Amino acid sequence: MEDGTQHLGHCMVDMKELSANPEGLTAAGVILTPKLPRVEFSLACNDLVASGRDRKPNALVQVAVIDPHTQHLVTQACTEIVEANKDPLFLTGVTFPSEYPASPETLVKLTVYDAKDKSQESSNFLGSATFSVGDLLRAKDERLTLSLRSSDGVCAAGAVVVSRLKMGEMEEVDVDHITADIPSQKCPLVCESASHSCVDRENNPLTGPVFKNPVCKVYRFQTVDSKWMLVREQMEECTLSFSIPKQLLSLYIQEDMNRVQDLRELGELSPHWDNLRKEVMTRYGGTISSYQETLADLDKITGRSFKPSCCKAQKSLEFIPINLHTQRMRVTCPIKTDAFYDIVTVGAPAAHFQGFKFGGLQRLLSRYEAEKKSFSTAYQCIYYSPEHTAKAQEVLSTMSLLQPLITSLADQLLQAAQEHSSTGLKNVLKNLSDKTELFVHTLKDELVKSALLALHAAQPGYVSKNQKQTPAQAGQHQGHIHQCSDQNQSPVQGLPGHSPAPSVTESTVMCNNVDGSQTTTKGEGGTLPLKHQDSIPHHKEYDEEEWDRVWANVAKCLNCVIAMVDKLQEEDNTRQEPIPDQQLADVITSHNPGAWREQLCPLVTRLKDCVMEVAEKARKAMTFVLLQEAACSIPQGFLLQQRRDVVFSQAMAALVCGFVMRLYAGIEDKGFLRQLHLVGLVAQFESLLSTYSEEIGMLEDMEVGISDLQRVVFKITEAKTDELSDLQPLVCGRRDHFTVEVPLPRLVFQTLPGEIKEGKPLQVFPVLFNVGINEQQTIAERFGDISLQERINQRNFEILEAYFKSLSEKVPLECLPCFQTQTDIKELLETLGQNVVTKKRKNVEILWIAGTICRRLNGIRFTSCKSAKDRTSMSVTLEQCALLRDEHQLSKDFFIRALDCMRSRLTQGDIGQWEDPEAGAVTENKPASRHFYPIALLLVSSHLLVVWLILSLVFLLAKYQ
């Protein structure tokens, strides 16, 4: 929860202030375009007459706008149903979206129906009335009372009262009067009007490029002290649903094409390995072609910004998340500052097109790793564990980042020497030293050394010390060096603190001659010239110690550079001491500005050459590791990677959407920004999937997809311009590590802390909690297995607990938001831990507590089910009403009514023709309400009872047979 005045997209801007400030600048510098006040109004009816004189009507009002061009009705909103009341006061109000802005000439038609039975698809028409927005604005107290015109034209159907929402306090009225038989004018409408104080999110240039097509609803609910609160829901689509997957697809394609090129550059291989390489390259080619086709299909799609659930199994859309939307509930109370609550809803990230016949990613990956050893034997490959494969990818990624960075810093060092800048030399040298040491540390791993030997053994003309040993066996010996616990050699040899004892023949680089031409090494045979090695020696016995000498030369070259810089700076300090006049001319002559560069250049060039040589060798070695990983897993490995790409794409699109939404909300909150760069944010995914049938596979996919989000970091950048196209988040990186750059307008960017402006990576900690809640979960808990759910909840609780511990150590708890419920976060974590290990059916307390902790920690909230529709909407609306009750004192008598209002929807999926004799050629959609749920629950309960009886009977028969 955030203070509404701190949110950039919903900052409070008075129209008078905008007039005084023609630029319309907020504190953060975002340009806001002044607009006409938003018109919002509420509805009530008087003296309604039902079709049957002996009963009171179940009233609802449908609101439509008359299109000025076509004169057709455009359905705008619908109230909830107020049962058995001839003077109903509706809690659901009316607001106009951006595509139908209200002007004084806007004509609004109100149609009142009597819903006899909520389960029926038709209701009786009672009457209608029409007014213009100008009539409402000109009316006394901005309130209209309109007579309802019945089908026969006689004004005997009652009246409808239209009142514009505005700030104030409600009169002392008993809660029961809201639905009692009293004239509604005794309950004046006294809600806050957003028209004079709220800037629309869709008109904010900061949210424009990401969120679009808002759907707005407004409600008024009563508090425990008989005052009114105004509640607005705003649901929006997110353009990132398509843009993030498309960027990921491009990165996947580029990464696989680079891998194919690396395989080509391995050089000549023996026939066996060359055939495997060709087969792997063919598989990569197939993946690249498939991804290019999918990307081309996505590029053809225009206008759409989310994937509906009916398309979840469509191949061309498999990378797109299902029903990705953002929802914000904004609450305004007369006695409390505005507050808002955000949540992202999305279908569970899963490979629906590929199906779940054999399970999801978690099960498939476990089975794949168990079978990979047998694959390696069949293909005569070297088996590398998942940790080794991940290490190989990490080495490749690190080298691709560090090598160009070291080269750039080396050039900067020479430039500082050219400028004779002592301070510049010192600063650049420190950065160069840090990056080079990290580069050397990355390569000091036995995996690189063993992979070089395996690659050498796979080349034609390989000469082994033991001629009876086959090339594959030679590689196997090195490939398994990390796995054999009974070997004398430690798995972590080569890392700092675990280095092997230095050899008598250890090489040392002599730095006596700084021109680099006479640089020598001391070995067994005396002093030999140090020259560049070929990437891999051919047709001779491989020297296993060569790699140690090669990467050690990088560190030694760096030491030579450091020594030379120290020498130059020492000479410079000496030169600055008082010098006799007769020697001054000689000193100036002997220390010209170019002298430093001339002395440093050979050493820096040698360092760059050594780094390039080492990087080339390591790149080939790690590429060979990945070749064997791919070769011994054809075709399962490639199919699993594609499935993982699909699931990760959906999960990442949701994460970026949530991060951007949270960043915009807290852009002026200094405590939040401090937490963001010091620790990072927790992203809590609430899942409602059952552990039954296909949804088990979906949950297994989702578990891996959410876990893979740990490889994502964010950076905040300054946008080139304030154009919407320059404010779109950009993704870069590769599968093992992605960086999302979020551009902000220049004036906003300047207000951020220095660490964020400098490009510090911002971490996100994804956690997943799942509790199945539908009828299938009942079957799973009675007759199935829920260990998957229990394991997921336990593991992610540990992640959440570790995050809070880190947060407590680095950030004062005062930076966290304040809530009315002052339960300590530690206490909440303890309760969550107890619930996670407690054996309890459908323990939704886990979800409630996890969501509460997430909001208390400034986190990002996500809610998911199979398609982000029924279960998700039920969960979100229940959470919203609970927040109104706990944080804003919603009256207990209004809790169920508030829940019913939020769960009433006007959906295109429930189109019908209402009995309106005046409709003529105009088709009006029926208001689809979720009031059918009690009946549906009864049907579900009956169904479950039958299923339980059948299963019990089968169990008894099997037992006695």
LINBEL-V469290 format. One record per residue. N is the residue number from 1. RES is the residue in one letter. PSI is psi in whole degrees, -180 to 180 (none if undefined). Layout:
((N/RES/PSI) (N/RES/PSI))
//
This chain:
((1/M/139) (2/E/153) (3/D/130) (4/G/-28) (5/T/-10) (6/Q/-7) (7/H/127) (8/L/-36) (9/G/-14) (10/H/32) (11/C/152) (12/M/117) (13/V/114) (14/D/144) (15/M/-33) (16/K/-39) (17/E/-37) (18/L/-36) (19/S/-38) (20/A/-22) (21/N/89) (22/P/-27) (23/E/-21) (24/G/45) (25/L/136) (26/T/180) (27/A/-32) (28/A/-3) (29/G/13) (30/V/130) (31/I/126) (32/L/133) (33/T/119) (34/P/136) (35/K/164) (36/L/149) (37/P/142) (38/R/137) (39/V/120) (40/E/139) (41/F/160) (42/S/167) (43/L/149) (44/A/162) (45/C/155) (46/N/138) (47/D/46) (48/L/145) (49/V/120) (50/A/165) (51/S/-34) (52/G/120) (53/R/-17) (54/D/9) (55/R/158) (56/K/145) (57/P/152) (58/N/93) (59/A/147) (60/L/156) (61/V/130) (62/Q/133) (63/V/130) (64/A/151) (65/V/136) (66/I/116) (67/D/122) (68/P/-21) (69/H/-47) (70/T/-12) (71/Q/21) (72/H/157) (73/L/135) (74/V/113) (75/T/130) (76/Q/-46) (77/A/172) (78/C/138) (79/T/174) (80/E/171) (81/I/126) (82/V/116) (83/E/142) (84/A/58) (85/N/123) (86/K/-9) (87/D/63) (88/P/144) (89/L/115) (90/F/136) (91/L/-22) (92/T/122) (93/G/-169) (94/V/132) (95/T/152) (96/F/128) (97/P/175) (98/S/-30) (99/E/-16) (100/Y/67) (101/P/142) (102/A/131) (103/S/166) (104/P/-25) (105/E/-7) (106/T/127) (107/L/133) (108/V/133) (109/K/129) (110/L/127) (111/T/125) (112/V/133) (113/Y/158) (114/D/106) (115/A/98) (116/K/-46) (117/D/124) (118/K/-23) (119/S/-12) (120/Q/156) (121/E/7) (122/S/153) (123/S/165) (124/N/137) (125/F/129) (126/L/-42) (127/G/171) (128/S/162) (129/A/153) (130/T/142) (131/F/165) (132/S/156) (133/V/-35) (134/G/-38) (135/D/-42) (136/L/-43) (137/L/-31) (138/R/-15) (139/A/155) (140/K/132) (141/D/17) (142/E/54) (143/R/130) (144/L/141) (145/T/115) (146/L/137) (147/S/139) (148/L/130) (149/R/120) (150/S/179) (151/S/-28) (152/D/6) (153/G/0) (154/V/130) (155/C/69) (156/A/14) (157/A/-7) (158/G/-163) (159/A/156) (160/V/137) (161/V/125) (162/V/124) (163/S/132) (164/R/138) (165/L/132) (166/K/165) (167/M/143) (168/G/-165) (169/E/148) (170/M/147) (171/E/160) (172/E/100) (173/V/137) (174/D/143) (175/V/-36) (176/D/-22) (177/H/-16) (178/I/-33) (179/T/9) (180/A/172) (181/D/69) (182/I/153) (183/P/135) (184/S/-19) (185/Q/-12) (186/K/-10) (187/C/78) (188/P/147) (189/L/120) (190/V/49) (191/C/160) (192/E/142) (193/S/121) (194/A/-11) (195/S/-29) (196/H/-1) (197/S/-1) (198/C/131) (199/V/129) (200/D/142) (201/R/-39) (202/E/-17) (203/N/0) (204/N/123) (205/P/-18) (206/L/-31) (207/T/-14) (208/G/-43) (209/P/-10) (210/V/-43) (211/F/140) (212/K/172) (213/N/59) (214/P/144) (215/V/118) (216/C/142) (217/K/147) (218/V/140) (219/Y/162) (220/R/124) (221/F/155) (222/Q/143) (223/T/176) (224/V/-22) (225/D/26) (226/S/35) (227/K/166) (228/W/139) (229/M/150) (230/L/129) (231/V/128) (232/R/133) (233/E/136) (234/Q/113) (235/M/136) (236/E/154) (237/E/165) (238/C/124) (239/T/-18) (240/L/-14) (241/S/-35) (242/F/-38) (243/S/-39) (244/I/-50) (245/P/-38) (246/K/-40) (247/Q/-41) (248/L/-42) (249/L/-44) (250/S/-40) (251/L/-40) (252/Y/-46) (253/I/-46) (254/Q/-41) (255/E/-44) (256/D/-36) (257/M/-38) (258/N/-38) (259/R/-41) (260/V/-42) (261/Q/-40) (262/D/-39) (263/L/-38) (264/R/-36) (265/E/3) (266/L/-17) (267/G/-162) (268/E/131) (269/L/162) (270/S/159) (271/P/-42) (272/H/-51) (273/W/-33) (274/D/-38) (275/N/-41) (276/L/-40) (277/R/-44) (278/K/-40) (279/E/-41) (280/V/-42) (281/M/-35) (282/T/-41) (283/R/-44) (284/Y/-40) (285/G/-40) (286/G/-42) (287/T/-44) (288/I/-44) (289/S/-42) (290/S/-44) (291/Y/-38) (292/Q/-38) (293/E/-43) (294/T/-42) (295/L/-39) (296/A/-39) (297/D/-40) (298/L/-34) (299/D/-23) (300/K/-17) (301/I/125) (302/T/148) (303/G/-41) (304/R/141) (305/S/11) (306/F/160) (307/K/117) (308/P/160) (309/S/-26) (310/C/-14) (311/C/13) (312/K/-25) (313/A/16) (314/Q/126) (315/K/-44) (316/S/-16) (317/L/16) (318/E/-21) (319/F/-9) (320/I/133) (321/P/153) (322/I/128) (323/N/49) (324/L/116) (325/H/157) (326/T/147) (327/Q/132) (328/R/130) (329/M/119) (330/R/131) (331/V/130) (332/T/123) (333/C/148) (334/P/-27) (335/I/8) (336/K/149) (337/T/149) (338/D/147) (339/A/154) (340/F/155) (341/Y/124) (342/D/150) (343/I/146) (344/V/129) (345/T/137) (346/V/146) (347/G/149) (348/A/126) (349/P/113) (350/A/156) (351/A/77) (352/H/-36) (353/F/-38) (354/Q/-19) (355/G/177) (356/F/27) (357/K/-38) (358/F/18) (359/G/-172) (360/G/-169) (361/L/-42) (362/Q/-45) (363/R/-43) (364/L/-39) (365/L/-40) (366/S/-45) (367/R/-39) (368/Y/-44) (369/E/-34) (370/A/-32) (371/E/-10) (372/K/-30) (373/K/-41) (374/S/-34) (375/F/-42) (376/S/-35) (377/T/-42) (378/A/-38) (379/Y/3) (380/Q/46) (381/C/169) (382/I/129) (383/Y/126) (384/Y/134) (385/S/165) (386/P/-33) (387/E/-39) (388/H/-40) (389/T/-43) (390/A/-37) (391/K/-41) (392/A/-43) (393/Q/-37) (394/E/-42) (395/V/-45) (396/L/-45) (397/S/-44) (398/T/-43) (399/M/-40) (400/S/-26) (401/L/-42) (402/L/-38) (403/Q/-52) (404/P/-30) (405/L/-42) (406/I/-43) (407/T/-43) (408/S/-43) (409/L/-36) (410/A/-41) (411/D/-38) (412/Q/-35) (413/L/-43) (414/L/-37) (415/Q/-41) (416/A/-36) (417/A/-39) (418/Q/-39) (419/E/-2) (420/H/40) (421/S/107) (422/S/-43) (423/T/-43) (424/G/-42) (425/L/-44) (426/K/-46) (427/N/-45) (428/V/-39) (429/L/-37) (430/K/-46) (431/N/-43) (432/L/-41) (433/S/-45) (434/D/-46) (435/K/-38) (436/T/-40) (437/E/-39) (438/L/-38) (439/F/-47) (440/V/-42) (441/H/-38) (442/T/-35) (443/L/-12) (444/K/68) (445/D/138) (446/E/-25) (447/L/-41) (448/V/-45) (449/K/-46) (450/S/-34) (451/A/-35) (452/L/-40) (453/L/-42) (454/A/-39) (455/L/-41) (456/H/-40) (457/A/-21) (458/A/2) (459/Q/154) (460/P/145) (461/G/17) (462/Y/134) (463/V/117) (464/S/151) (465/K/-30) (466/N/103) (467/Q/-19) (468/K/-12) (469/Q/128) (470/T/160) (471/P/-42) (472/A/-39) (473/Q/-36) (474/A/-41) (475/G/-36) (476/Q/-39) (477/H/-41) (478/Q/-35) (479/G/-30) (480/H/9) (481/I/-27) (482/H/-12) (483/Q/-20) (484/C/106) (485/S/-21) (486/D/4) (487/Q/155) (488/N/-29) (489/Q/133) (490/S/143) (491/P/-19) (492/V/19) (493/Q/144) (494/G/-18) (495/L/158) (496/P/132) (497/G/-9) (498/H/30) (499/S/146) (500/P/158) (501/A/140) (502/P/141) (503/S/157) (504/V/-29) (505/T/21) (506/E/135) (507/S/148) (508/T/138) (509/V/126) (510/M/129) (511/C/25) (512/N/-41) (513/N/115) (514/V/-5) (515/D/-10) (516/G/-14) (517/S/-26) (518/Q/20) (519/T/133) (520/T/164) (521/T/149) (522/K/116) (523/G/-159) (524/E/-38) (525/G/16) (526/G/-153) (527/T/124) (528/L/147) (529/P/138) (530/L/111) (531/K/163) (532/H/138) (533/Q/154) (534/D/159) (535/S/-43) (536/I/127) (537/P/139) (538/H/151) (539/H/35) (540/K/166) (541/E/134) (542/Y/131) (543/D/108) (544/E/-20) (545/E/-8) (546/E/-43) (547/W/-39) (548/D/-39) (549/R/-38) (550/V/-52) (551/W/-27) (552/A/-30) (553/N/-31) (554/V/-47) (555/A/-37) (556/K/-37) (557/C/-39) (558/L/-41) (559/N/-37) (560/C/-42) (561/V/-44) (562/I/-44) (563/A/-41) (564/M/-41) (565/V/-42) (566/D/-41) (567/K/-44) (568/L/-42) (569/Q/-35) (570/E/-42) (571/E/-37) (572/D/-39) (573/N/-40) (574/T/-38) (575/R/-26) (576/Q/-8) (577/E/161) (578/P/132) (579/I/136) (580/P/148) (581/D/-34) (582/Q/-21) (583/Q/-8) (584/L/-43) (585/A/-38) (586/D/-38) (587/V/-45) (588/I/-39) (589/T/-40) (590/S/-13) (591/H/68) (592/N/160) (593/P/-26) (594/G/-6) (595/A/-40) (596/W/-46) (597/R/-41) (598/E/-36) (599/Q/-32) (600/L/-30) (601/C/-48) (602/P/-39) (603/L/-41) (604/V/-41) (605/T/-42) (606/R/-40) (607/L/-45) (608/K/-40) (609/D/-41) (610/C/-42) (611/V/-41) (612/M/-42) (613/E/-47) (614/V/-43) (615/A/-38) (616/E/-44) (617/K/-47) (618/A/-38) (619/R/-43) (620/K/-40) (621/A/-46) (622/M/-33) (623/T/-37) (624/F/-35) (625/V/-47) (626/L/-29) (627/L/-44) (628/Q/-37) (629/E/-44) (630/A/-39) (631/A/-38) (632/C/8) (633/S/18) (634/I/135) (635/P/-1) (636/Q/-41) (637/G/-41) (638/F/-39) (639/L/-39) (640/L/-38) (641/Q/-40) (642/Q/-41) (643/R/-41) (644/R/-38) (645/D/-42) (646/V/-49) (647/V/-43) (648/F/-38) (649/S/-45) (650/Q/-44) (651/A/-40) (652/M/-37) (653/A/-43) (654/A/-42) (655/L/-46) (656/V/-40) (657/C/-49) (658/G/-39) (659/F/-46) (660/V/-44) (661/M/-43) (662/R/-37) (663/L/-46) (664/Y/-38) (665/A/-32) (666/G/22) (667/I/-22) (668/E/7) (669/D/104) (670/K/-35) (671/G/-42) (672/F/-45) (673/L/-35) (674/R/-45) (675/Q/-38) (676/L/-45) (677/H/-19) (678/L/-38) (679/V/-46) (680/G/-178) (681/L/149) (682/V/136) (683/A/107) (684/Q/116) (685/F/119) (686/E/120) (687/S/139) (688/L/22) (689/L/147) (690/S/159) (691/T/56) (692/Y/137) (693/S/-137) (694/E/-27) (695/E/-19) (696/I/-47) (697/G/-38) (698/M/-43) (699/L/-37) (700/E/-38) (701/D/-48) (702/M/-39) (703/E/-46) (704/V/-42) (705/G/-43) (706/I/-40) (707/S/-38) (708/D/-17) (709/L/-11) (710/Q/-17) (711/R/6) (712/V/132) (713/V/162) (714/F/149) (715/K/140) (716/I/128) (717/T/164) (718/E/125) (719/A/147) (720/K/-44) (721/T/177) (722/D/12) (723/E/147) (724/L/-34) (725/S/-25) (726/D/0) (727/L/9) (728/Q/135) (729/P/143) (730/L/141) (731/V/136) (732/C/162) (733/G/-160) (734/R/-180) (735/R/-32) (736/D/-9) (737/H/122) (738/F/144) (739/T/130) (740/V/119) (741/E/124) (742/V/106) (743/P/143) (744/L/151) (745/P/152) (746/R/-47) (747/L/-33) (748/V/-43) (749/F/-36) (750/Q/-19) (751/T/-7) (752/L/158) (753/P/154) (754/G/-38) (755/E/-39) (756/I/-41) (757/K/-29) (758/E/-2) (759/G/25) (760/K/131) (761/P/133) (762/L/124) (763/Q/152) (764/V/137) (765/F/98) (766/P/135) (767/V/147) (768/L/127) (769/F/131) (770/N/134) (771/V/114) (772/G/141) (773/I/-7) (774/N/-176) (775/E/-29) (776/Q/-32) (777/Q/-32) (778/T/-44) (779/I/-42) (780/A/-40) (781/E/-28) (782/R/-40) (783/F/-4) (784/G/-150) (785/D/127) (786/I/20) (787/S/-32) (788/L/-48) (789/Q/-43) (790/E/-42) (791/R/-42) (792/I/-48) (793/N/-40) (794/Q/-45) (795/R/-44) (796/N/-25) (797/F/-40) (798/E/-38) (799/I/-45) (800/L/-40) (801/E/-42) (802/A/-37) (803/Y/-45) (804/F/-36) (805/K/-44) (806/S/-41) (807/L/-42) (808/S/-32) (809/E/-26) (810/K/-23) (811/V/132) (812/P/140) (813/L/-15) (814/E/-19) (815/C/-17) (816/L/156) (817/P/156) (818/C/139) (819/F/158) (820/Q/-40) (821/T/110) (822/Q/30) (823/T/133) (824/D/141) (825/I/-36) (826/K/-41) (827/E/-39) (828/L/-41) (829/L/-40) (830/E/-43) (831/T/-41) (832/L/-42) (833/G/-39) (834/Q/-41) (835/N/-33) (836/V/-37) (837/V/-5) (838/T/134) (839/K/99) (840/K/133) (841/R/136) (842/K/56) (843/N/79) (844/V/-10) (845/E/-31) (846/I/-46) (847/L/-41) (848/W/-49) (849/I/-42) (850/A/-41) (851/G/-40) (852/T/-45) (853/I/-42) (854/C/-46) (855/R/-38) (856/R/-24) (857/L/15) (858/N/29) (859/G/-177) (860/I/126) (861/R/132) (862/F/143) (863/T/133) (864/S/149) (865/C/-157) (866/K/-46) (867/S/7) (868/A/43) (869/K/-95) (870/D/-61) (871/R/-39) (872/T/-47) (873/S/-37) (874/M/-40) (875/S/-45) (876/V/-45) (877/T/-38) (878/L/-41) (879/E/-41) (880/Q/-43) (881/C/-35) (882/A/-38) (883/L/-40) (884/L/-39) (885/R/-46) (886/D/-33) (887/E/-19) (888/H/15) (889/Q/43) (890/L/133) (891/S/138) (892/K/-27) (893/D/-16) (894/F/-4) (895/F/-51) (896/I/-39) (897/R/-40) (898/A/-40) (899/L/-43) (900/D/-40) (901/C/-45) (902/M/-26) (903/R/0) (904/S/127) (905/R/150) (906/L/101) (907/T/145) (908/Q/-18) (909/G/-12) (910/D/56) (911/I/135) (912/G/170) (913/Q/118) (914/W/156) (915/E/77) (916/D/105) (917/P/-20) (918/E/-5) (919/A/-40) (920/G/-123) (921/A/-5) (922/V/126) (923/T/126) (924/E/138) (925/N/142) (926/K/145) (927/P/113) (928/A/121) (929/S/155) (930/R/25) (931/H/-8) (932/F/-4) (933/Y/-41) (934/P/-42) (935/I/-41) (936/A/-39) (937/L/-37) (938/L/-43) (939/L/-42) (940/V/-42) (941/S/-42) (942/S/-42) (943/H/-43) (944/L/-38) (945/L/-44) (946/V/-46) (947/V/-43) (948/W/-41) (949/L/-42) (950/I/-46) (951/L/-37) (952/S/-42) (953/L/-43) (954/V/-42) (955/F/-43) (956/L/-42) (957/L/-43) (958/A/-35) (959/K/-42) (960/Y/-12) (961/Q/none))
//
